[in-house]
Amino acid sequence: MRPSLLSFIVFLCLGFFLVGEGCNPSDQSALLKFKNSFPNPDQILLSWDPSISDCRNWGGIECNETTNRVISLEVSNQLNGTIPSAVADLPYLQTLRLRKNPYLVGEIPPAIGKLVSLVSLELSWNNISGPVPQFLANLKNLWFLNLSFNKLSGTIPASLSFLPQILEIDLSRNQLTGPIPDSFGHFPGNAPSLILSHNKLSGQIPTSLSNMDFSRVVISRNEFSGDALMFFNASKTTEIIDISRNNFAFNFSRAGFMHETLVTLDISHNKIWGSIPSSITDAILLQNLNVSYNRLCGKIPSDWNLKYRSQPFDNSSYVHNPCLCGSPLPPCKP
């Protein structure tokens, strides 16, 4: 082999190893700025030490194996202060998960809205306050949004329905008020899981939501009223419907059930009236049922076709309805 050709091959091989070596300098700098933005940087993120190793080996960090750009940042039980704007200097970030940091406070900063590569944003079990920001609608690649277990207040921004690829929105366990936006009946893609429980939301459910085939609807422990029949349509593929502990009042006799997908149904602690439709017994995957504390009447359906339960539901699923009868409750009067 000629020396010039050998030298060229050695140069290519050496270049191959050097390109993939080391954390991207701008990303490592951004992570150090993120760390040093907190009031006690020496006591948190101890593995984030450039004198020991580069950021590919730091705790909670994941880098792309080809480009070495930071694509995931996850920190739990360490942060004390507010989310620093330095997070916006990680342009290739796909996952941001700041979870169970009880001393992480303040509002969600506009810097989050600049992370346009984000696929998953989880800021849960913290003490973040302020509104759910409108700028989250900038995250057009977002699949999962979880802001649960915080102190967020104000209304749900209608702009969240502009997220074209969103699969799950979890705003539960906050202090949100107002209605569900009418725009939530017009998501451009598939309807996401909608988890809004344990807030102070109120008003009637927009009729536009009947357009959506939500995989999960969990809106329990709010102050909703009126009709929720738009969630009960046999042609849909919903797996969980939990509308418990609200002020819903509608005729349950008109409900339809997802025979091949429904796993959990909880309508307890409302003012729902009518009878339990016999078609509910064809919901073969149903594992959890609670219709207690309502105004239901009539005979409880029997002849269940349950695939994963060996026994029908016990009386706790039906108690405190004025004239509901039949097994497992007392027999119906002749």
C-alpha positions in Angstrom: 0.0 0.0 0.0 1.4 3.4 -0.9 2.3 5.7 2.1 0.0 8.4 0.9 -3.0 6.0 0.8 -2.1 4.6 4.2 -1.8 8.1 5.7 -5.3 9.0 4.3 -6.9 5.9 5.9 -5.2 6.6 9.3 -6.5 10.2 9.0 -10.1 9.0 8.3 -10.0 6.5 11.2 -8.6 9.0 13.6 -11.2 11.5 12.5 -14.0 9.0 13.1 -13.0 8.5 16.7 -12.4 12.2 17.4 -15.8 13.3 16.0 -17.7 11.2 18.5 -15.4 12.0 21.5 -16.5 14.2 24.3 -19.7 16.1 25.2 -20.7 18.9 22.9 -18.9 22.0 24.5 -21.9 24.3 24.2 -24.2 21.8 25.8 -21.8 21.1 28.6 -21.5 24.9 29.2 -25.4 25.2 29.2 -25.6 22.4 31.8 -23.1 24.1 34.1 -25.0 27.4 33.7 -28.2 25.4 34.6 -26.5 24.0 37.7 -24.9 27.3 38.8 -28.2 29.1 38.5 -29.4 27.5 41.8 -28.4 29.0 45.2 -26.6 25.9 46.4 -24.8 24.5 43.3 -22.2 22.7 45.3 -24.8 20.6 47.0 -26.7 19.4 43.9 -25.9 17.4 40.8 -22.6 16.3 42.3 -21.7 14.2 39.3 -21.8 17.3 37.1 -18.1 18.0 37.4 -16.1 18.8 34.2 -12.8 18.1 36.0 -13.9 14.4 36.4 -15.6 13.6 33.1 -17.7 15.2 30.3 -21.4 15.5 30.4 -22.1 12.2 28.7 -21.4 10.6 32.1 -23.3 13.0 34.3 -26.3 11.8 36.2 -29.6 12.5 34.5 -28.1 13.3 31.2 -28.5 11.4 27.9 -26.7 12.3 24.7 -27.2 11.3 21.1 -24.6 8.6 20.4 -23.7 10.1 17.0 -23.7 13.8 17.6 -23.1 13.9 21.4 -25.8 16.6 21.7 -27.8 16.4 25.0 -31.2 15.0 24.3 -32.5 14.2 27.8 -32.3 16.0 31.2 -33.9 14.4 34.2 -33.4 15.7 37.8 -35.3 14.6 40.9 -35.1 15.5 44.6 -32.3 18.0 44.2 -33.3 21.4 42.9 -33.9 24.4 45.1 -35.0 27.6 43.4 -36.6 28.4 40.0 -36.2 26.7 36.6 -33.2 28.6 35.0 -33.5 30.1 31.6 -30.2 28.4 30.7 -32.3 25.3 29.8 -33.1 27.0 26.5 -29.4 26.6 25.5 -30.0 22.9 25.0 -31.5 23.1 21.5 -31.6 19.4 20.9 -33.3 18.4 24.1 -36.1 15.9 23.6 -37.0 15.0 27.2 -37.1 17.4 30.1 -38.1 15.8 33.4 -37.9 17.8 36.6 -39.8 15.7 39.1 -40.3 15.5 42.9 -38.3 18.6 43.7 -40.4 20.1 46.5 -38.3 23.2 46.7 -38.5 23.9 42.9 -40.7 27.0 42.8 -41.7 30.0 40.7 -43.4 30.0 37.3 -42.6 28.0 34.2 -40.1 30.2 32.3 -40.5 31.3 28.7 -37.2 29.4 28.0 -39.2 26.2 28.0 -41.1 27.4 25.0 -37.9 27.6 23.0 -37.2 23.9 23.3 -38.9 23.0 20.0 -37.3 19.5 19.8 -39.1 18.4 23.0 -41.1 15.3 22.8 -41.8 14.8 26.5 -42.1 17.6 29.2 -42.7 16.5 32.8 -42.6 19.1 35.6 -44.5 17.1 38.2 -44.5 16.8 42.0 -42.8 20.2 42.5 -44.1 23.5 43.9 -44.3 25.4 40.6 -46.9 28.1 40.5 -48.4 30.6 38.1 -50.4 29.8 34.9 -50.1 27.0 32.4 -48.2 29.1 29.8 -49.6 29.8 26.4 -46.1 29.4 24.9 -46.2 25.6 25.4 -48.2 25.6 22.1 -44.8 26.3 20.5 -43.7 22.8 21.2 -45.0 21.3 18.0 -43.2 18.0 18.5 -44.5 17.4 22.0 -46.1 14.0 22.7 -46.4 14.1 26.5 -47.2 17.1 28.8 -47.3 16.4 32.5 -47.5 19.4 34.9 -49.3 17.5 37.7 -48.9 17.9 41.5 -48.0 21.6 41.5 -49.7 24.9 42.4 -50.6 26.0 39.0 -53.6 28.4 38.8 -55.7 30.2 36.3 -57.5 28.7 33.3 -56.4 26.0 30.9 -55.1 27.7 27.7 -57.0 26.8 24.6 -53.7 26.9 22.7 -52.8 23.4 24.1 -55.2 22.0 21.5 -52.8 23.3 18.8 -50.2 20.7 19.6 -50.4 18.4 16.5 -48.8 15.3 18.0 -49.8 15.4 21.7 -50.8 12.0 23.2 -51.3 12.9 26.8 -52.1 16.1 28.8 -51.9 15.7 32.6 -52.7 18.9 34.6 -54.0 17.1 37.6 -53.5 18.0 41.3 -53.2 21.8 40.7 -55.5 24.8 41.4 -56.8 25.4 38.0 -60.2 27.1 37.5 -62.7 27.7 34.7 -64.0 25.4 32.0 -62.4 22.9 29.6 -61.7 24.9 26.5 -64.0 24.3 23.6 -60.9 23.9 21.4 -60.2 20.6 23.1 -62.8 19.2 20.8 -60.6 20.0 17.8 -57.2 18.5 18.3 -55.5 18.3 14.9 -54.3 14.7 15.5 -55.6 11.9 17.6 -57.3 12.9 20.8 -54.9 12.7 23.8 -55.4 11.2 27.2 -57.0 14.0 29.2 -56.1 14.0 32.9 -57.5 17.1 34.8 -58.5 15.6 38.1 -58.2 17.3 41.5 -58.5 21.0 40.4 -61.2 23.6 40.8 -62.5 23.4 37.2 -66.1 24.2 36.6 -68.8 24.7 34.0 -70.3 22.3 31.6 -68.3 20.0 29.3 -68.1 21.5 25.8 -70.2 19.6 23.3 -67.3 19.8 20.9 -65.6 17.1 23.0 -68.0 14.6 21.4 -65.8 14.9 18.3 -62.8 13.4 20.1 -62.0 9.7 20.9 -60.0 10.2 24.1 -58.1 7.2 25.3 -58.5 8.3 28.9 -60.8 10.9 30.4 -60.0 11.6 34.1 -61.7 14.8 35.3 -62.7 13.7 38.8 -62.8 16.0 41.9 -63.7 19.2 40.2 -66.9 21.3 40.0 -68.2 20.3 36.6 -72.0 20.2 36.1 -74.5 19.3 33.4 -74.2 16.5 30.9 -71.2 14.2 30.3 -72.8 11.8 27.8 -70.4 12.9 25.1 -67.8 10.6 26.8 -70.2 7.5 26.5 -70.2 6.4 22.9 -70.0 2.7 22.0 -68.1 3.6 18.8 -65.2 5.1 20.7 -62.1 3.4 22.1 -61.8 5.0 25.5 -60.1 2.9 28.2 -60.7 5.0 31.3 -63.7 7.3 32.1 -63.5 8.9 35.6 -65.9 11.8 36.1 -66.4 11.1 39.8 -67.0 13.7 42.5 -68.4 16.5 40.4 -71.9 17.9 40.0 -72.9 16.0 36.8 -76.6 15.4 36.3 -77.8 13.4 33.2 -79.7 10.4 32.2 -77.3 7.4 32.4 -79.8 5.2 30.6 -78.6 6.8 27.4 -75.0 5.9 27.9 -73.1 3.7 25.5 -70.0 1.7 26.4 -66.8 0.8 24.6 -67.3 -3.0 24.6 -63.7 -3.9 23.6 -61.6 -1.2 25.3 -63.3 0.2 28.5 -61.3 -0.9 31.6 -62.3 1.6 34.3 -65.6 3.5 34.7 -66.2 5.8 37.7 -69.2 8.1 37.8 -69.6 8.1 41.6 -70.5 11.1 43.8 -72.6 13.0 41.2 -76.3 13.6 40.6 -76.7 11.1 37.7 -80.1 9.6 37.3 -81.8 6.9 35.2 -80.9 3.2 35.0 -77.7 1.3 34.3 -77.9 0.2 30.6 -77.8 -3.6 30.1 -75.3 -3.1 27.4 -72.6 -2.4 30.0 -72.3 -6.2 30.5 -70.7 -6.5 27.1 -67.8 -4.3 28.2 -65.5 -7.4 28.4 -62.4 -5.7 29.6 -64.1 -3.8 32.5 -62.1 -4.3 35.7 -63.2 -1.3 37.8 -66.7 0.0 38.2 -68.1 2.6 40.5 -71.6 4.2 40.1 -72.2 4.8 43.8 -73.6 7.9 45.4 -75.9 9.0 42.6 -79.6 8.9 41.8 -79.8 5.7 39.8 -82.8 3.4 39.8 -83.8 0.1 38.4 -82.4 -3.4 38.3 -78.6 -3.9 38.2 -77.7 -5.7 35.0 -76.5 -9.3 35.3 -75.0 -11.9 32.9 -71.6 -10.1 32.7 -69.2 -11.1 30.0 -66.0 -10.1 31.9 -62.7 -11.4 30.5 -60.4 -10.5 33.4 -62.7 -10.8 36.4 -63.9 -14.1 37.8 -66.6 -12.4 39.9 -69.1 -9.6 39.2 -68.7 -6.3 41.0 -69.6 -6.1 44.7 -72.0 -3.8 46.5 -69.5 -1.0 46.9 -69.8 -0.3 43.2 -73.5 0.5 43.6 -74.3 1.7 47.1 -76.1 5.0 47.9 -78.5 5.1 44.9 -82.1 5.6 46.0 -83.8 2.8 44.1 -81.1 0.6 42.6 -81.8 -3.0 43.3 -80.8 -6.6 42.4 -77.6 -8.5 43.2 -75.3 -7.6 44.9 -77.9 -5.1 46.4 -81.2 -6.2 47.9 -83.7 -7.8 45.5 -86.0 -5.6 43.5 -89.5 -5.4 44.8 -92.2 -7.1 42.8 
